[in-house]
Amino acid sequence: MDTFGTITGEIKGFFSFTTPIQLQLAAIFFLVILEIMFFHRRHLPILSTRTFIGILVFALVFAISDTAIVYVSRLHLPRNWGIRLVSQLRLYAYLNLSLCQYLYITLLQSRRQHIFMKDGFRVFTLYGIGVISIFSVNFIAKNQQQGYLAYDVTNIIINTISFIYAVMTIIETTIFIKKNPDSFFRGKRRYIYWTTTVWIVIVLIQVIQSKTTFSSLGVTAMCFLMYMGLETPGNFIDQDTEAMNAGAMRQILQDYINSKKVFFILNVDIEDYESIEEQFGENIARNLISQISEFVLKSFTYPVFHVAANSITLVIPNNKHVENNFYIDLTIKRIKERLDQAWFVGDNSFYLSSHCDFIVYPDDIQTEISIHELMSMINDWHFYSRDTGFVRQANPDLVKNRKRHNKIIKLVREAIDNDGIEMYYQPIYELKTKKFTNFEALVRLKDNKTYGYISPEEFIPLAEKHGLIMRLSDRIFNQVFDFVASSDLVSKGISHMEVNLSGLQSVDAALPEQMTQLLRKYELNPNIVNLEITESIAITSSFMLKKNMDELKKIGCSFSMDDFGTGYSNLSQMAKVDYELIKIDKSLLWPCFDKNNPVQANAKIILDNMITMILSLGRKIVVEGVETKEQLDYLEKIGVTYIQGYYFSKPLPAADFLRFIEENN
């Protein structure tokens, strides 16, 4: 009974123990809350994150064993096994906590999610000394009755090792930031320094006063700082879809590349996302992509990302080649089956046009590229691929094609900055007056060393995609207007100049004001300006385009629909918008004069009726691609207004064009 009463009293004393126990219990409580917060959210499956999980686990073990030491020391239990066990557990947790903290910060800084051998010996030698010290404590402790104070020698060794890890962290962080001033990690350095400062304070307190119970609070504060400033799993989650974002994808790809293993990338691309967004609104489109993300997240355990607005990406680690991988085929099949079904948002139902870009890394790349390049490639792979069908696998040829595009973009930038834009002018013949009254301005890049001639059909879309089109267009219009004004082309019989508007420029709200200022700058009559708009732009950008057209028509500019009949052929556009000219593409003309064409007669019927219809609407017609006298005679007979093509002249540099007009008009 006396023994029972003593133990009961000690237990009551334990729970009535004032500040130290309360602080330790508070530390454990906050650590548990922190770990619940961390594990509740999706986190990155990379080595640095797994190391942070180790920090949380060892921090909790340390805090519990730190509290248990006080508890065991106050109970009159056999100390030989009680104190020894708890003290060894506490020291071992503390040693592992110090190692994990050093490794975690090192991994974050290096961006190499693996341990490199040159540092491994130094780091793990310290760790080995600590482990030997902890588990040889029975030989160090001479007086078991001193409780856990008998472990002072081991405490000093472990704290010294921990202190060395902390100093190494500060030194390596400082060196890394000096060598990499532009690193994203620079903004996080204060959290490292704060964390390391708390770390060193804990070490010093434990050395000065080994009986202290404040270590648990310090460890908790350290974990909190690391969670908030360095790990923060919520920062890697896209709020709209609950998939991971671009920052997470960058780290995952870096981790997989460093592992030197084959992995697979599946990018589910919703082809009609933009049209849905334009027709039904941004909220509907985002709701759709969110549903797709939810389906993928629930169906697969692979990391799932939402980086581009119209796509969901899966990154799948695997050591086997894709041809032998049953799970890859199953994943693609399951995604396709679901995408072929209807999707519902409110009262709207959608059957989506989609495909899956598929990359086997590194097999399909066969060259070393940066993470930025790889992510860019994933997001716009369809831009380079010419494949059809649901699965569109990358190949080295497309990688080369992408490199070509990158070099072209560089050429466009250099051309804009260094006056490398050259304008060519193709005369347009008016059948009624038998003179060249119009011309079309065509842009060229002066650089012919890298690729030779680069078609505007190739570099204009790239300039749009990379945000260069406005600067490029400004150069084009200034150069063309300056040529017209300085050459006095009006006096030479030119009544119209035709300049193409890009898709982005045609819907730019600043277009009317920009055009007005240019006309004033070069003292040109607005009536001479005819702006060409492709049929596809007219259909997909109707609202803003019409607004700009109305404002420009008020000042005297006119418009023509370019490339009519190349695929869209939305005849209602001609009724809705007042185009002065309709430009018929050569793809409608040439089949009518190809004797080997089995449907030559049908092609001619279509062209005849199309021209008759356009003329009956009161529009003028320019037929492009005229190359023979036979074509010219036919078009003149049927009543076409203007002729453009190599029959009269190819596009000419400014001086040659001027000479051509003077000689032929």
SVG drawing of the C-alpha trace seen along z (x, -y; Angstrom):
<svg xmlns="http://www.w3.org/2000/svg" viewBox="-30 -65 64 70">
<polyline fill="none" stroke="black" stroke-width="0.4" points="0.0,0.0 2.9,-2.4 4.5,-1.7 1.1,-2.2 0.5,-5.4 4.0,-6.6 3.5,-5.9 0.0,-7.5 1.4,-10.6 4.2,-10.8 1.7,-10.5 -0.4,-13.3 2.8,-15.3 3.6,-14.7 0.3,-16.2 0.5,-19.0 4.1,-19.7 4.1,-23.4 5.8,-25.3 8.3,-22.7 5.7,-19.9 3.1,-22.4 5.6,-23.8 6.6,-20.4 2.9,-19.3 2.2,-22.5 5.2,-21.7 3.9,-18.2 0.4,-19.6 1.6,-22.1 3.8,-19.6 0.8,-17.2 -1.3,-20.1 1.5,-21.0 1.9,-17.4 -1.9,-17.2 -1.8,-20.4 1.1,-19.0 -0.3,-15.5 -3.8,-16.8 -2.6,-18.6 -1.1,-17.0 2.7,-17.3 5.5,-16.7 6.8,-13.1 10.4,-14.2 13.4,-13.5 13.4,-17.0 9.8,-16.6 10.5,-13.1 13.4,-14.5 11.0,-17.1 8.7,-14.3 11.7,-12.8 12.1,-16.2 8.5,-16.2 8.7,-12.5 12.0,-12.9 10.9,-16.3 7.8,-14.6 9.8,-11.6 12.3,-14.1 9.5,-16.1 7.8,-13.0 11.0,-11.5 12.0,-14.8 8.8,-14.9 9.1,-11.2 12.5,-11.8 10.9,-14.2 8.1,-11.7 10.4,-8.8 12.8,-10.7 10.0,-11.7 8.7,-8.1 10.6,-5.8 11.0,-3.1 14.0,-1.0 16.3,-3.6 18.7,-1.2 16.4,-0.5 13.9,-3.5 16.3,-6.4 18.7,-4.6 16.0,-3.8 14.3,-7.2 17.6,-9.1 19.0,-7.1 15.7,-7.5 15.8,-11.3 19.5,-11.6 18.9,-9.5 15.9,-11.5 17.9,-14.7 20.8,-13.5 18.5,-12.4 16.6,-15.7 19.9,-17.6 21.0,-15.5 17.6,-15.8 17.6,-19.6 21.0,-19.8 20.1,-17.5 16.7,-19.2 18.2,-22.6 21.0,-21.3 18.6,-19.5 16.5,-22.6 19.5,-24.7 21.2,-22.3 17.9,-21.6 19.5,-18.2 17.1,-15.8 19.9,-13.3 22.9,-13.1 26.2,-13.6 29.2,-11.5 31.7,-14.3 29.6,-15.6 28.4,-12.2 31.6,-11.1 31.8,-14.3 28.1,-14.4 27.7,-10.8 31.0,-10.5 29.6,-13.0 26.4,-11.0 28.2,-7.8 30.2,-9.3 26.9,-10.4 25.3,-6.9 28.3,-5.2 28.3,-7.7 24.6,-7.2 24.7,-3.4 27.9,-3.2 26.4,-5.3 26.4,-2.4 30.2,-2.4 30.3,-6.2 27.9,-6.5 29.6,-5.7 26.9,-6.6 23.5,-5.3 21.9,-7.0 22.5,-10.4 19.6,-9.7 19.8,-11.2 22.6,-13.6 24.9,-10.6 24.7,-11.1 26.5,-14.5 29.4,-13.3 27.1,-11.9 25.1,-15.1 28.2,-17.2 29.1,-15.0 25.6,-15.1 25.3,-18.8 28.7,-19.5 27.7,-17.5 24.4,-19.3 26.2,-22.6 28.6,-21.6 25.6,-20.8 24.1,-24.2 27.3,-26.0 27.7,-24.0 24.1,-25.0 24.8,-28.7 28.1,-28.6 26.8,-26.6 23.6,-28.7 25.7,-31.9 28.0,-30.5 25.1,-29.2 23.3,-32.5 26.5,-34.4 27.1,-32.0 23.4,-32.1 22.1,-35.6 19.1,-35.1 18.0,-31.8 14.4,-31.6 15.9,-30.3 17.3,-33.8 14.0,-34.9 13.9,-32.0 17.3,-32.6 15.9,-34.5 13.9,-31.4 17.0,-29.3 18.9,-31.8 16.0,-32.1 15.7,-28.3 19.4,-27.8 19.6,-30.5 16.9,-28.7 18.8,-25.5 22.0,-27.0 20.2,-28.5 18.8,-25.1 22.3,-23.6 23.7,-26.3 20.9,-25.9 21.4,-22.2 25.1,-22.5 24.8,-25.2 21.9,-23.5 21.3,-19.9 18.2,-19.7 16.3,-22.3 13.0,-21.4 12.8,-24.2 14.4,-22.2 11.0,-20.8 9.6,-24.3 12.7,-25.3 12.3,-22.2 8.6,-23.1 9.5,-26.7 12.1,-25.4 9.6,-23.0 7.1,-25.8 9.5,-28.2 10.6,-25.5 7.0,-24.6 5.9,-28.2 8.9,-29.4 10.4,-26.5 8.0,-23.6 4.5,-25.2 2.7,-22.4 -0.2,-24.7 2.0,-26.9 2.3,-24.0 -1.5,-23.4 -3.6,-25.0 -6.6,-26.4 -9.0,-25.9 -8.3,-22.2 -6.6,-20.9 -3.9,-19.5 -0.3,-20.7 1.0,-23.8 3.9,-24.8 6.3,-25.3 5.6,-21.7 6.0,-20.3 9.4,-22.0 10.6,-20.3 9.1,-16.9 10.7,-17.0 14.1,-18.0 13.9,-15.1 13.0,-12.6 15.7,-13.8 18.3,-13.6 17.3,-10.1 18.6,-9.1 15.5,-6.9 13.0,-6.8 9.7,-8.5 6.6,-9.4 4.7,-12.6 1.0,-12.6 -0.4,-15.9 -4.2,-15.9 -5.0,-18.8 -8.5,-20.1 -8.5,-21.5 -11.7,-23.5 -11.0,-25.1 -10.6,-28.6 -13.8,-28.4 -15.7,-27.2 -14.3,-30.0 -15.2,-32.6 -18.7,-31.2 -19.7,-30.2 -17.4,-32.3 -14.3,-31.7 -16.2,-30.2 -17.7,-27.4 -14.3,-26.6 -12.5,-26.5 -15.3,-24.3 -14.7,-21.8 -11.0,-21.6 -11.6,-21.3 -13.8,-18.3 -11.2,-16.7 -8.6,-17.3 -10.9,-15.7 -11.4,-12.6 -7.6,-12.2 -6.8,-12.8 -9.3,-10.2 -8.4,-7.6 -4.6,-7.6 -1.9,-7.9 0.6,-9.7 1.5,-13.3 -1.1,-15.5 -0.5,-19.1 -2.4,-22.0 0.1,-24.3 -1.6,-25.5 -5.2,-26.7 -6.4,-24.0 -4.5,-20.9 -3.9,-18.5 -0.5,-16.8 0.5,-13.5 4.2,-12.7 4.7,-9.0 7.9,-7.5 8.9,-4.1 12.0,-2.0 10.5,0.0 10.2,-1.0 6.8,-2.3 6.2,0.5 6.2,3.0 4.4,0.9 0.8,2.1 -0.1,-0.7 0.7,-3.5 -1.6,-1.9 -4.3,-1.4 -4.0,-5.0 -4.3,-6.4 -7.2,-4.1 -9.1,-5.1 -8.5,-8.8 -9.8,-8.6 -12.9,-6.6 -13.9,-9.3 -13.1,-12.2 -15.3,-10.6 -18.2,-10.9 -20.3,-14.0 -19.3,-16.6 -21.9,-18.7 -21.7,-22.2 -25.0,-23.4 -27.5,-23.0 -24.8,-22.8 -23.4,-19.5 -20.1,-19.3 -18.4,-16.7 -14.8,-17.7 -12.2,-17.6 -9.0,-16.4 -5.8,-14.6 -3.0,-13.3 0.6,-14.5 2.9,-11.7 6.7,-12.0 9.0,-9.3 11.9,-11.0 14.8,-10.9 14.1,-8.5 11.9,-10.9 14.1,-14.0 17.6,-12.5 19.3,-15.8 19.9,-17.6 17.4,-20.4 16.6,-22.6 13.6,-22.2 12.2,-25.4 12.5,-24.1 10.9,-20.7 7.9,-22.4 7.5,-24.7 7.6,-21.7 5.0,-19.9 2.6,-22.8 2.8,-23.5 3.7,-20.2 0.6,-20.2 2.1,-23.4 4.9,-21.3 3.2,-18.0 1.6,-17.1 0.2,-13.8 -3.5,-13.1 -5.5,-10.8 -5.7,-10.8 -2.1,-9.9 0.6,-12.2 4.0,-11.0 7.0,-13.2 10.0,-12.3 13.5,-13.8 12.4,-15.4 9.8,-17.5 12.4,-18.4 14.5,-19.7 11.5,-21.5 11.0,-23.2 14.6,-24.3 14.2,-25.8 11.2,-27.8 13.2,-29.0 15.9,-30.2 13.4,-31.9 12.0,-33.7 15.5,-34.9 15.9,-36.2 12.5,-38.0 13.6,-39.7 16.9,-40.7 15.2,-42.0 12.9,-44.1 15.7,-45.5 18.2,-46.0 16.1,-47.1 16.2,-43.7 12.7,-43.9 12.6,-44.1 9.4,-44.8 8.5,-43.4 5.7,-44.7 3.7,-42.7 1.8,-44.7 -1.9,-44.1 -3.4,-44.6 -6.8,-46.2 -8.5,-44.7 -10.7,-47.6 -8.0,-50.3 -5.2,-47.9 -2.9,-49.4 -1.3,-48.4 -3.4,-50.4 -2.8,-48.4 0.0,-46.5 0.3,-44.1 3.0,-44.7 4.8,-41.4 7.3,-41.2 10.6,-39.4 13.5,-38.8 16.8,-40.2 18.8,-37.4 19.5,-34.7 22.5,-33.1 20.7,-30.7 17.8,-29.3 17.6,-31.3 14.0,-32.4 11.6,-32.1 7.9,-32.3 5.7,-34.8 3.3,-32.0 5.9,-30.4 7.3,-33.4 4.1,-35.5 2.3,-32.8 5.5,-32.4 5.7,-36.1 2.1,-36.1 2.7,-33.2 5.7,-34.8 4.3,-38.3 6.3,-40.0 3.6,-40.7 2.7,-44.2 6.3,-45.4 6.7,-43.6 3.5,-45.1 4.6,-48.6 7.8,-48.2 5.9,-47.0 3.4,-49.8 6.1,-52.5 8.2,-51.1 5.3,-50.7 3.8,-54.1 7.2,-55.8 7.8,-54.1 4.4,-55.2 4.9,-58.8 8.5,-59.2 7.9,-57.7 4.7,-59.6 3.1,-56.4 -0.3,-58.1 1.0,-60.2 2.2,-57.1 -1.2,-55.5 -1.4,-53.6 -4.8,-54.0 -4.6,-51.3 -1.9,-49.5 -2.9,-46.3 -1.3,-45.4 -2.1,-42.2 -3.4,-42.5 -2.4,-39.7 -5.1,-38.0 -3.9,-39.7 -3.5,-43.1 -6.9,-43.1 -8.6,-42.8 -6.2,-45.2 -8.3,-48.1 -5.4,-50.4 -5.4,-49.7 -7.6,-52.6 -5.6,-55.2 -2.3,-53.6 -3.4,-53.8 -4.6,-57.4 -1.3,-58.5 0.7,-56.8 -1.4,-58.4 -0.8,-61.8 2.9,-61.1 3.4,-60.3 0.6,-62.7 -1.3,-60.0 -4.9,-59.9 -6.7,-57.1 -8.4,-56.1 -5.2,-54.6 -5.1,-52.0 -6.7,-48.7 -6.2,-46.2 -6.3,-42.5 -8.0,-40.2 -7.9,-36.4 -11.2,-34.6 -10.4,-32.6 -9.7,-35.8 -13.0,-37.3 -14.9,-34.3 -13.2,-33.7 -12.8,-37.3 -16.0,-38.9 -16.9,-41.3 -13.7,-43.3 -12.8,-43.0 -16.1,-44.6 -15.6,-47.4 -12.1,-48.2 -13.3,-48.0 -16.2,-50.4 -13.8,-53.0 -11.2,-52.7 -13.9,-53.0 -15.0,-56.2 -11.6,-57.8 -11.6,-56.4 -9.7,-53.0 -11.1,-50.0 -10.9,-46.2 -10.5,-43.1 -11.1,-39.4 -7.9,-37.6 -7.5,-33.9 -11.2,-33.4 -12.1,-29.7 -9.1,-28.2 -11.2,-26.2 -13.7,-28.3 -15.8,-29.8 -18.3,-31.4 -20.3,-33.3 -22.4,-35.0 -19.3,-37.1 -19.5,-38.9 -23.1,-39.9 -22.3,-41.0 -19.1,-42.9 -18.6,-45.5 -15.5,-44.3 -14.5,-46.3 -12.4,-43.5 -12.7,-39.7 -9.3,-38.0 -9.8,-34.5 -7.0,-32.1 -5.0,-30.3 -6.1,-27.0 -9.5,-27.6 -8.0,-28.8 -5.4,-26.2 -7.6,-23.1 -9.7,-24.7 -6.7,-24.6 -5.1,-21.3 -5.9,-18.9 -4.9,-15.9 -7.5,-16.9 -10.4,-14.4 -12.8,-17.0 -11.6,-19.9 -15.1,-20.7 -16.6,-20.7 -13.8,-23.1 -14.6,-25.5 -18.3,-25.4 -17.6,-26.2 -15.2,-29.1 -17.6,-30.5 -20.6,-30.6 -18.5,-32.0 -17.2,-34.9 -20.8,-35.6 -22.1,-35.6 -19.4,-38.0 -19.9,-40.4 -23.7,-40.3 -23.0,-41.4 -21.3,-44.5 -17.8,-43.5 -14.6,-43.7 -12.5,-40.6 -8.8,-40.0 -7.7,-36.6 -4.3,-35.5 -1.8,-33.1 -2.5,-33.9 0.5,-32.5 -0.7,-31.9 -2.4,-33.8 -5.2,-31.2 -6.0,-32.0 -5.9,-35.7 -8.2,-35.5 -10.7,-33.4 -10.8,-35.7 -11.2,-38.8 -14.0,-37.2 -15.9,-36.3 -15.6,-39.8 -13.0,-39.7 -11.7,-43.1 -8.1,-42.6 -5.3,-40.1 -2.4,-39.3 0.3,-36.7 3.6,-35.8 2.1,-36.3 2.7,-39.9 5.3,-40.1 6.6,-38.3 7.0,-40.4 9.7,-43.0 12.0,-45.0 11.1,-48.7 13.4,-50.0 12.5,-47.3 8.8,-47.8 9.1,-51.5 10.9,-50.9 8.3,-48.3 5.4,-50.8 7.1,-53.6 7.8,-51.4 4.3,-49.7 2.0,-52.5"/>
</svg>
